[in-house]
Amino acid sequence: MTIARQFARNLLEFSRRTFPADALTHARTAIIDTLGVTLAGGVQDGAQKLRAVIVPTAAAGKSRVFGTDLHLNALDAALLNGTSAHLLDFDDSNSWLHGHISVAVLPALLALADERQSSGAEILRAYLTGYETAARMGKTVSPFQYRHGWHPTTSVGIFAAVAACAVLLELSEEQTAAALSISASLASGIKSNFGSQTKSLAVGHANRSALMATLLARQEYSAGLTAFEHHHGYFNVYNRGPENYDAAPLTEAWDAPSHILDRVKGNNFKYFPCCYAILSPLDALLTLREQSALPAERIARIQIAVHPIRFPHINTPRPETPLAGKFSLHYCIARAWLNGRLTLDDFIDAAAFNDPATNALMAKVELSCHDESITHSAQVTLITEDGRRLSHYVAGARGSSADNPLPDGLIEQKFLDCAGQAMPPEAAQALYQRLLQDDFR
């Protein structure tokens, strides 16, 4: 049996299981969080530019474009919403994937659900299948892809969106295998565009491509069913040979508990609107800020050590734009020390970005690599003008383990803040209450 066929069989069997209440709760929270950041992203400059290109020639349909009054065909809605969902880089992430699962799955899934008028229960089931697919694909090909320039949110996440849409469309095993194989030719996404609007465009494109692949498979569109294991197939092209991937997580039985319940590498929700790799250093820094109450002018240096896999894409001492600041540890550290937090405005407002005090403190930040195995750990050391050293270590960002949970009410407040960018506060609160009841329409 080909990998695509076994992969399809396993994900469809997984989708038919009875999911425990805590898995459904995790899925519901992820959907709410993603819709919030999508609404906030939809009012940003990048979303407006993309709509200016897409909407004039887009066919009308039943699928919502979040944050607007538009209803378009599902393919274009998936593109627009997928881009908006990731524009602020405020969406959840997963360490198995080395990327962002929910924005890889939900824009395509919800666009299709609008068209089919699917129930909340159907959406939750499809999302959980997509999430499981993303985690297992991540185990199969990462961290190799991440380390070699691919952005797994899109280069891997496309298959997760296919899985979710295949479940919602009730595709057969053969059709699902074809959809996965079609997507193997559509997968893309490179890390060199981090810090630009194109990073989020790739997410929108992956959602549109995944939905298109699924719809084509339903029409019996042909694809090579050895698209994964072929010597010119996905695994050998993207992972450069069998020594760099392991297909077992896809082909062996999916009978373990859902990966969304993984307490070590579960779903990580952001509480600051920047790259997830910067959250641990920020937590350590803010602890030192609270303990020391040092004014910025008394700091000589801020030394930060992170895992080598995190270093390349956050080592931007002088970002060129506020959006690029999301991937600059130096900028995020400076803004957080000066203000005690990071907000959406830190990555939108030109005045904040060009603030002289921020630029002065950025110059004092020094980034290096540690030799620990924990990939999201960080050590922050302040060196004062009089030579004192103050240090703090964190093993992971808040919410990354059962021992380090997210603060109560954080997801609700984050949703209300984000949705409030696109609607009045009372409308945001009413929407939040509806979503808690699985009313995603």
Stockholm file with secondary structure:
# STOCKHOLM 1.0

chainA/1-441         MTIARQFARNLLEFSRRTFPADALTHARTAIIDTLGVTLAGGVQDGAQKLRAVIVPTAAAGKSRVFGTDLHLNALDAALLNGTSAHLLDFDDSNSWLHGHISVAVLPALLALADERQSSGAEILRAYLTGYETAARMGKTVSPFQYRHGWHPTTSVGIFAAVAACAVLLELSEEQTAAALSISASLASGIKSNFGSQTKSLAVGHANRSALMATLLARQEYSAGLTAFEHHHGYFNVYNRGPENYDAAPLTEAWDAPSHILDRVKGNNFKYFPCCYAILSPLDALLTLREQSALPAERIARIQIAVHPIRFPHINTPRPETPLAGKFSLHYCIARAWLNGRLTLDDFIDAAAFNDPATNALMAKVELSCHDESITHSAQVTLITEDGRRLSHYVAGARGSSADNPLPDGLIEQKFLDCAGQAMPPEAAQALYQRLLQDDFR
#=GR chainA/1-441 SS CCHHHHHHHHHHHHHTSCCCHHHHHHHHHHHHHHHHHHHHHTTSHHHHHHHHHHGGGCCEEEEECTTSSCEECHHHHHHHHHHHHHHTSCSCEETTTTBCHHHHHHHHHHHHHHHHTCCHHHHHHHHHHHHHHHHHHHHHHTTHHHHTTBCHHHHTHHHHHHHHHHHHHTCCHHHHHHHHHHHHTTCCCBGGGTTSHHHHHHHHHHHHHHHHHHHHHHTTCCCCTTTTTSTTSHHHHHHSSGGGCCCHHHHSCCCSCCGGGCSSSCEECCSSSSCGGGHHHHHHHHHHHHHHCCCGGGEEEEEEEECTTTHHHHCCSSCSSTTGGGGCHHHHHHHHHHHSSCCGGGGTCHHHHTCHHHHHHHTTEEEEECCCSCTTCEEEEEEETTSCEEEEEESSCTTSBTTBCCCTTHHHHHHHHHHTTTSCHHHHHHHHHHHHTTCCC
#=GC SS_cons         CCHHHHHHHHHHHHHTSCCCHHHHHHHHHHHHHHHHHHHHHTTSHHHHHHHHHHGGGCCEEEEECTTSSCEECHHHHHHHHHHHHHHTSCSCEETTTTBCHHHHHHHHHHHHHHHHTCCHHHHHHHHHHHHHHHHHHHHHHTTHHHHTTBCHHHHTHHHHHHHHHHHHHTCCHHHHHHHHHHHHTTCCCBGGGTTSHHHHHHHHHHHHHHHHHHHHHHTTCCCCTTTTTSTTSHHHHHHSSGGGCCCHHHHSCCCSCCGGGCSSSCEECCSSSSCGGGHHHHHHHHHHHHHHCCCGGGEEEEEEEECTTTHHHHCCSSCSSTTGGGGCHHHHHHHHHHHSSCCGGGGTCHHHHTCHHHHHHHTTEEEEECCCSCTTCEEEEEEETTSCEEEEEESSCTTSBTTBCCCTTHHHHHHHHHHTTTSCHHHHHHHHHHHHTTCCC
//
